[in-house]
Structures are given as C-alpha cells and as structure tokens.
C-alpha cells in the first residue's frame, strides 16, 4: 500500500512540476487523475449532481491557480491540498445558498411608486429563484449592495478578473430564464409578450 501511495505522490509531483513549467497537458492529466474523486466527494456533501459539478469546476480552477501561484509548497501533498480546497468551495457554496434562500424569502421592501406590473414582478421573482445560489449572490452584491469588483471577488472566492465572466454568465442565465417564463406566461394568457 505504501508503494502505491509513493507512486501516486510521484505521479502528482511530476504533473505539478510540468504545470509550473507551463505544460497545459499536465493540467489535463491532473484533472483526469482527480476529477472523479472530487466529483463524488462533492456529490456526497451536496447531494445534487449539478452543484457537485460546479464544485468540481471551481475546485480545479482554484487548485490550478494555486499551483501556478506557488501556493502548493509540497507537490507530494497535492491530494490534501485538493481536498481541502474542495471542502472550502463546498462550504462557501452552502453559505451562499443559505444567504440566497434568506434573500428570496424576505418580503420585498415597500416602494412608493410602482414601475413594473405584477406579471413582470412575478416573472423576475421566479427567475431569481431559479438561478444558482452563486448567481443570486452575485446579483445581490453587484446591483443591490453595489459592491466594488474586488470585494465581490473576495466574497465569491474568485480572482478579480473572473468577476466580469461571472457577471456575464449570471446575466445570460437570468435573461434565458426570464424570457422563458414570460413566453410561458404569455402563452397561457393567449397574448403576446411586451418584450
């Protein structure tokens, strides 16, 4: 068993040294070695295949960024580094999910003037409920809290340069869900969408 562990660690060390040297195929090799384990550990924690897939993706992005930045001091300890990162990502996702649930369950603040009709408001509310917890958190931080990019990045646990990508993906998801709901609503009413 000790020989197998030593061989595993040696393979990790080789791949990590190649990644540090800029070899992208080594990144793929490391992903192939750990992808299934990370996915199933994530699935065990969250119970959702899509959330487990998101956790796996985020874990590997952080792990590879950490390797390139020199955060992994002992390449032979990669497995521990990877699984600790997975734990952090899964914990953050759980916290985001709790906050997002609280956000969607709070009654809306009263407004003096009504700018949107009830159908539009209902479609927006249902759209937000369908977004991933991370996307809901982003919308709250960006549009409601009006946080700067660096603070959003810190709270989301991502590099600042990824905030723009997160914004783009979130708005794309929002738009797709919203248009689908509006179309469904208009079909049920037999009318045409004002959009």
C-alpha positions in Angstrom: 0.0 0.0 0.0 2.9 2.3 0.9 4.4 1.7 -2.5 1.2 2.6 -4.2 0.9 5.8 -2.2 4.5 6.7 -3.1 3.9 6.1 -6.8 0.7 8.2 -6.7 2.6 11.0 -5.0 5.5 10.7 -7.5 3.0 11.0 -10.4 1.4 14.1 -8.8 4.8 15.7 -8.3 5.7 15.1 -12.0 2.4 16.6 -13.2 2.7 19.6 -10.8 6.3 20.4 -11.9 5.1 20.2 -15.5 2.2 22.6 -14.8 4.6 25.0 -13.1 6.7 24.9 -16.3 3.6 25.8 -18.4 2.6 22.4 -19.7 -1.2 22.5 -20.3 -1.4 18.8 -21.0 -0.2 18.2 -17.4 -3.2 20.2 -16.2 -5.5 17.9 -18.1 -3.6 14.9 -16.6 -4.0 16.1 -13.1 -7.7 16.8 -13.8 -8.2 13.2 -15.1 -6.5 11.7 -12.0 -8.6 13.6 -9.5 -11.8 14.6 -11.3 -14.0 11.6 -10.4 -12.9 11.6 -6.7 -13.5 15.3 -6.4 -16.9 15.0 -8.0 -18.1 12.1 -5.8 -16.8 13.8 -2.6 -18.7 16.9 -3.7 -21.8 14.9 -4.5 -21.7 13.3 -1.1 -21.6 16.7 0.5 -24.3 18.5 -1.6 -26.5 15.7 -3.0 -27.0 17.5 -6.3 -25.3 16.4 -9.5 -25.2 20.0 -11.0 -23.9 21.5 -7.7 -21.3 18.8 -7.4 -20.2 19.6 -11.0 -20.0 23.3 -10.1 -17.9 22.5 -7.0 -15.6 20.3 -9.1 -15.0 23.0 -11.7 -14.4 25.7 -9.0 -12.1 23.4 -7.1 -9.9 22.7 -10.1 -9.8 26.3 -11.1 -8.6 27.3 -7.6 -6.2 24.3 -7.4 -4.5 25.1 -10.7 -4.3 28.8 -9.9 -2.8 27.9 -6.6 -0.2 25.6 -8.2 0.8 28.4 -10.7 1.0 30.9 -7.9 3.3 28.7 -5.8 0.7 28.1 -3.0 1.4 24.4 -3.0 4.8 24.1 -1.3 5.0 20.3 -1.2 3.8 18.8 -4.5 3.7 15.3 -2.9 0.9 16.7 -0.7 -1.3 17.6 -3.6 -4.2 15.3 -2.7 -4.6 17.0 0.7 -4.3 20.5 -1.0 -7.0 19.5 -3.5 -9.4 18.0 -1.0 -9.0 21.0 1.4 -9.8 23.3 -1.5 -12.9 21.1 -2.2 -14.0 21.5 1.4 -13.6 25.3 1.2 -15.6 25.5 -2.1 -18.4 23.3 -0.8 -18.6 25.3 2.5 -18.8 28.6 0.6 -21.5 27.2 -1.7 -23.5 26.1 1.4 -23.2 29.6 2.9 -24.2 31.3 -0.3 -27.2 29.0 -0.7 -28.4 29.8 2.9 -28.0 33.6 2.3 -29.7 33.4 -1.1 -32.6 31.4 0.4 -33.0 34.1 3.1 -32.8 36.8 0.4 -35.6 35.2 -1.7 -37.8 34.5 1.3 -37.6 38.1 2.7 -40.6 40.2 1.7 -39.8 42.9 -0.8 -39.2 46.4 0.6 -42.2 48.7 0.0 -41.8 51.2 -2.8 -43.7 54.5 -3.2 -44.1 54.2 -7.0 -45.0 51.1 -9.0 -42.9 50.9 -12.1 -43.5 47.2 -13.0 -46.8 45.4 -13.5 -47.5 42.3 -11.4 -46.7 39.9 -14.2 -43.3 41.3 -14.7 -42.5 41.3 -11.0 -43.7 37.8 -10.7 -41.5 36.7 -13.6 -38.5 38.4 -12.1 -39.0 36.8 -8.7 -39.4 33.3 -10.2 -36.4 33.9 -12.4 -34.2 34.8 -9.4 -35.5 31.7 -7.6 -34.3 29.5 -10.5 -30.8 30.9 -10.5 -27.9 29.1 -8.9 -27.1 30.3 -5.4 -23.9 31.8 -6.6 -25.7 33.8 -9.3 -28.3 35.1 -6.9 -25.5 36.2 -4.5 -23.7 37.9 -7.4 -26.8 39.9 -8.4 -27.3 41.0 -4.8 -23.7 42.1 -4.3 -23.5 43.8 -7.7 -26.8 45.5 -8.1 -28.3 45.8 -4.6 -25.2 46.1 -2.3 -23.3 47.9 -5.2 -20.0 46.4 -4.0 -16.8 47.0 -5.9 -15.3 44.3 -8.1 -12.5 43.5 -5.7 -15.0 43.0 -2.8 -17.3 40.8 -4.9 -14.2 38.7 -5.9 -13.2 38.4 -2.3 -16.6 37.3 -1.1 -17.1 34.9 -4.0 -13.7 33.4 -3.5 -12.6 34.1 -7.1 -9.9 36.2 -8.8 -11.0 39.7 -9.6 -10.5 39.2 -13.3 -13.3 36.5 -13.1 -15.9 38.9 -11.8 -16.7 40.0 -15.4 -17.2 36.4 -16.5 -19.4 35.7 -13.5 -21.5 38.8 -14.3 -21.8 37.7 -18.0 -22.9 34.2 -17.1 -25.3 35.3 -14.4 -27.0 37.8 -16.7 -27.2 35.2 -19.5 -28.8 32.7 -17.2 -31.2 35.4 -15.9 -32.2 36.5 -19.4 -32.8 32.9 -20.5 -35.0 32.0 -17.5 -36.8 35.3 -17.7 -37.7 35.1 -21.4 -38.8 31.5 -21.0 -41.1 32.4 -18.1 -42.5 35.4 -19.9 -43.1 33.3 -23.0 -44.8 30.6 -21.0 -46.9 33.3 -19.2 -48.0 34.9 -22.5 -48.8 31.5 -24.0 -51.1 30.7 -21.0 -52.8 34.1 -21.4 -53.0 33.8 -25.1 -51.4 37.2 -25.6 -48.2 38.5 -26.9 -45.2 39.5 -24.9 -44.5 43.2 -24.5 -40.8 42.4 -24.7 
